[in-house]
Each structure stands twice: as structure tokens, then as C-alpha cells.
Amino acid sequence: MPQIYGHGTKGTAGAPPPKAWARYPKPLNNVSPMDTAPDEDHVRQRKIFTPAFSDRALKQQEPLFLKYINKLVDLLKKSTDENPDRKIDLVRVYNFTTFDIMGDLTFGESLHMLDNAEYDPWVSAIPVSVKYGSMLRLLAMYPYLLRLWKTFAPPSFGKASFNHFNHSVTRVTKRLEKGRQSEGIDLWDLVLSQKEGQGLSRSEMDSHAAVFMIAGTETTATLVSGLTYLLLANPDCMKKVCEEVRGAFETEANMDMEEVAALSYLSACIKEALRLYPPAPIGFPRLTPEIGSTVNGSFIPPGTILSIPTQVLQTSPQHFTRSTEFLPQRWLGDPEFADDKRYCVQPFSVGSRDCIGKK
């Protein structure tokens, strides 16, 4: 994987394959955020946002996370107190939580979905926008079909993406009107603190806002939904993780990010969920350059599309013992799994363009 998505292998023929730019959709304003920006723009943009995702920043943001986690717990308690037999759509409430958090972190303003127990109209449009983008990426592999699609597809197919981007623009405008904030830290404080000429253009701000409201929300909710399902489907694992959490803390007030992160069995469960249920299961396309690339000792000719689907890599029996089973003990030194290739678990990709929000 590092030979495709990392810096390549020194001393071999060819060069590391850059992104296959034609396979990635352009924002509606045609200005790329860091995930699809050219290398020189990517370095500048990532440098601006990296401090927001550091250990120090996450600790500073802990009260914000706790605020919405407590709202989630209160919503669940209220629902079950009112009716112990009520069925709760956990995917839905996890999405409420992550979107409220990211709305506050990105724009200094909650979407109030946990308060209202319903989707914000903006958020309702995002899954449709994601599906539309996925369809376009598939069609991009067949230029003739893509041209037909663009010619005959009804305008409604692109409406969700248009609405999502416009919502993002509106939120950025409102946030910029507030200026630097004296309390709390959100992403735009970092943007606004840059020296003149070193920050983001307004178009880059809009593009990043649209990306953050997808990349930091639905993906996290997807992982937590998958983890919840896997624990419920494996009651022995659920029992162990509950015992670990409840044995480590006398009250909820004693819990903080560092203490929770130190829980070994919980961490193993999260890693195993990321292995089996990665939020981005696909492979991100790269294109070999004019001099070709060398991957795993094999020379790949110029102009070849390369990718490694994350879920295939992480569930292959060539890499993992009992590869499709949820077995957190594989991360805890169990000798049965001594031959597992744990380095193959790369849900956030690798290299200079790995996920900035992985922490």
C-alpha cells in the first residue's frame, strides 16, 4: 500500500503514482480542497488545518465533544424511560451527534439535530449527494457513458450536491461575519489567524466546508454504527468491553479522553471494527506517471489506474486469520493471530495525503 499511496520505493524504476485527477469530482466552484488539490496547494492547505487535529487541539475541544455526547446519552435515556420497548434507530442518532459536533467545530454553530431529534434539511441532502458523487466516479471510467449521462440526466440528479454546497457557502458566510472567537476553538479560527497571503481564498473556504461536513460526520457515524452492530452480534465481546469501561470509572464524571483511550479492550474493539467495517471501503485511484511505477517489485506501465480497496485488503484471508470474524483479541497479543499482517489495516490511507482527521 505505501508503494501506491505513500512515497514509493527508492532505487526502483518509475515513480510513485499521483492521484488520478480525472477520477475525482471537482467542487461546484471548481476550486479543490486539500483532498483533491494539486500538491503545492495541498501542502499549504494541510499546514493550515493540521493544528486543529493535533492531540493538543483535541484536548482543548474535549468539552465540545462531551457536550454532544451527553446530549446523545440523554436522548437515549429519555426514549427508553418513556417506553422501554421502543426501537431506536442508532444510525440516525449517531448521525445527529456527529453532524452537531462537526457543525460546531466547523462553523461554531450546532445543527441542533440532537435537540430536535430530527434531521436538518441540509443533512438530509448529504447521503443523496454522496451517492450521486459515487455514480459519477463510476461513470468517469467510461467517458462515452459519462457524456451521455451529462447530456440526458435530469437536473434533479445534481440538485442534492448543489444544495449541499450552497448550504456550506451560507454557513461560511455566517461564520466569517463573527470573526475570530475569544472562547473555544473551531476550524475557522485557524483560517482567520493566518498571515495575509498564506491563508485560504474564499473559494477554498467554501470547498473545505463542504468536505468537512461529509468527511468528519457520516464516516464517524458509520464506524460507530458498525462497531455497535458487531458488539451486539458478539455478546461475549460486548460483555468484556462493558466490564472494562465500568470497572475503570466510578462515575461518568471520571471519564476523559486520555483515560478512555487507554482502555485496551475498547481500543481493540475499535480497531477490529475499522478492519471489518471501514467507512471508506473503496480504493482511491492513482495513475502511474509517464515513467511508470514499481509496486511490490513489479513495474507498472505509464497511464495505468491503480487502487487498493480498503475492505478487500483488510478482510483478506491472506492477511488475517479468521479474517471475516470480529475478534478483538487479534490486537491484544493472542498467539492464534501472531501471523496476522496488522499493517494492512489502513482505513485512513497512508502517506502525505492520509486522513487529516484520523486522530
N, C-alpha and C positions, 0 to 999 in steps of 0.2 A: 504493500500500500504506500509506504513512503516514497517508492520509486516513481509512483504516478502523481501522488498529491503532495509529496514533500519536495526536497531539493535534488532529487535524482541521486545517482551513484557516480562518484568521482572516478575518473580514469576509464570510463566506458564510452563506447561510441554513441553519438547522439546527445540529446539534451533533454532535461525534464519537460514533459508536455504541459504547456499552458492551458488555461481554460479554453474550451471550445465555445468561443463567444457567441456564435450563431445559435447555439442550443440553449441560451439563457434569455429569458424575456427582458425586454427593455421596459423601464418605468414609463408611465404615460407622458412624463415630461422629457423623456429621452436623456435623463441625467442619472447615471448609475450610482447607487450606494456602494458601500465597501465590498459587499459580497460579489458584485459583478463589475466593479470598477477596474480600469486598467491599472497596472502595477504601480505606477507613480502616484496615482490618485488614491489607490488602496492604502499605501503606506502612510500618506498624510492623514487620511480619514481615520484609519485604525488608531493612529497615535493619539488622536483627539479623544476617542471613546474608551481606549484601554483603561485609563484610571477609574472609570465608572464601574468596571467589572473586576477590580482588584480585591484582594482579601480585606484591605482596609476600608474600601468603599462599601463592600457588602456588610461589614460590621456596622458601619455608620447607617446603613439602610435597614438594619435589623428591626427597629421599631415600626417601620413601614410594613415590612413583611408580617410581623406579629399582629399588627392592626387588622390585616385582612384574613390571616389565619384564624384569629379569634372570631371574626365575623362568620367565617365558614363553619367553625365549630358551633357557634350559637345558632346558626341556621339549621344545622343538622339536629341539634338538641331540641330546638323548638318544634321541628317537624315530627320527631319521634315522640315527644311529650304529648303533642296534640293527638297523635294517632300512632300507636306502636306498630301497627300493621301497615302503615303507609309505605309504599315503594318510592324510593328516592333515586332519581337519575343522577348518579355520581359524576358521570362525564359532564353533564350540564353544570353542576355546581362547581366542579373543578375548573371549568372554563370561566365561570363567573369570577372565581378567585384570581386566576392568573391574568385575566384581562383587567380586572380592577387594579391589581398590583402594577401591571405594566402601564396602564393609563396614568397612574400616579407617578411612576418612575420616569415615564417618557414626557408627560405633559404637566405634571404637578396637579393633576385633576383626576379623581376617580370616575369610573363609568357608572358606579352605583348599582351594579348588577346584583351584588350580594344583598344590598339594602332592599332592592325591588323584587328580588327573586325572579327576574326575567331578563332575557337578552336585550341589550341595547341594539337598536336598528342597525347601527354601524357593524357591530359584531356579527349580527345575523347574516350580513352580506359576505363576511370573510371566507367561510367554507366554500361558498359558491365561487368566489374569486380564485381560491386555491385550486379548485377542480378545473376551472377554466384555464388557468395557467398550465396545469398538468397536461391538458388536452393539446394546448398549443405546443408544448415541448415535444410531445409525441409526433404531432403533425410536422414539426420542424425537420424531422428525419426524412420527410418525403416532400421536397419543395413543391412538386406539382400539386399534391393534395392540399398543401398549405395555401397555395394561390387560389385554388378552388374554394377553400374554406373562407378565405378573406373576401372573396367575391360574392358568395351566396349565403354566408351565415347571417341570420337575423341579428339586428343591432342589440337585441336583448342579451345575447350571449356575452357581450363585453360590458354590460351595464354594471354588474357587480364589481368588477375591477375598477371601473370609472368611479363608482360611488365610494369605494374604499379609499381610493387615492384622494378624492375631494374631501372626505371626512378628515383624513390626515392633514391636508393643507389647512383646513379650518382650525384644527387643534393647534397646529404650529403657530398660526397667526395669533391665536388667543394667548399661547404661552409666551411668545415674543413680546407681546404687549405688557406682560408682567415684569419683564427684565430679570436681572439676577435676583435670586431669592436669598433672604437672610437666614432662613432656617430650612433644614432638610437639604437633601442633595438629589437633584434629578439630572437627567442626561443633558438638558439644555443649559444648566449652569456651567457645565464643562465647555459646551459650544460657545457660550457667550463670554467665557473667560479667556478665549484665545486672542492673541495679538492680532492687530489688523493685518489682513493678507494671509494669515495662517489658519483661519477657521474654515467654516463651511459656507458655501454660497447658499442663498435662499432655496434654490432648486435642489441642492444636495440635502438640505434640511428636510424638505418635503419627502424626498425619496427615502431617506433614512427612517423618518417617522412611519411611513407605510410599511417598511420592512420590519422594524422593531415590533410593531403591533401584531405581526404574524409570527416572526421568529421567536419571540420571547414569551408567547402566550399559548397558542394552540399546541405547540410542541411539548411544553412542560405539562400541560393538562393531559395530553396524550400519554406521556410516560407514566404519570401518576395514575391514570385510569388503568393502564396496562399492569402496573405494579399491584394495584388493588385487586384486579381480577386474578392475577397469578397467586396472590396470597390467599384469596378466598377459595381458589381451586386447590390449594395445598394447605389444608388446615394445620398440619404439623408446623409448617413454616410460620403461619400466622400466629400460632401459639408461642413459638420461640421469640418472635420479634416483639409481641406484646409483653412477654415476660421480661425481655431485655429493657424495653422502654420504661415499663412500670417499676422495674427493680432499680433503675438508675436514678429516678427522680421521685422525691416525696410528693411534690406538688407540681402543677403546670408552671408555676412561677419560677421554679428552679431550672427550667429548660432554657438554654440559649444555643446559638448556632454552633459554637465550638464543642459544647458538651454533646449535642445531638450528633454532630459529625464524627465524634469519637466512638460511637456505638458500632462495634464491629459487625454484628449480625445484621443490623439495619442497613449498614453500608453495603454489605454483601448482597442483600436483597435488591437494593437499588441497582448495583452493578449487573446483577443477573437479569433484572427487568430491562435494563438498557441493552443487554445482549440479545434477549429474545424479542423485545418489543421496541426497537429503536424508532423514535418519532420520524426520522428521515431514513426510511428503509432502502431508498433508491441509490444508484450510483451517480455521482456528479461527473458529467462528461468532460474529458480533456482531449486535446487534439495534438498529435505529435507534430513537431516543427519541421522545417524544410530539411534539417539534417537527421531527422528521425529521433527515436529514443530507445534506450536499453532498459528493459523491465525484466527483473528476475533472470538476468543473463541472456535474454533473447532480444535481438534487435527488432524494433517495430518500425516499419517504413513510414516515411512522411505522410501526413494527411490522414492518419488513422485515428478514429474515435476510440478512446479508452475510458473505461469506468469500472468501478468495483461496487456492486450493490451491497450496501451495508448489511442487510439482513441475511443475505446469502453467505457472506464472509463470516458472520458471527454465529451462524447455526450449522455450519458445515461439519459433518462427522469427521472430516479430515483434520479439523482443528479442535474439536471438543468431544469428550466422552459423554455419551448420552445427550447428544447435542440439542435435542428439542425439549428436554425436561428442565423444569425450574428447580435448580439445585444450588442454593446459595453457598453451600459448603465447598463448592469448587473454588471459591475465593478465600477460603479460610484454612488452606493448607491440607485439606483432606488428601491422603495419598492416592485415592482412586483417581484423582484428577491431576496427578503430577505431570502427565504428558500434555495437558491442555495448552494450547497456544493462546494464552490470555492476551497477548499483544495484538491479536486480531480484533479485539473489541475496541472499535474506534467510532462510536456513534457521533462524535463531534468532528470527524475527519482529522487530518494531520497537516503539518506544515504551516507556512505563513498565513494560509487562508483558512485555518481551522476556526471553529465557532468561538467568537469572542465572548459569548455568554455561558461557556461551559461550566464555570465555577458556580 
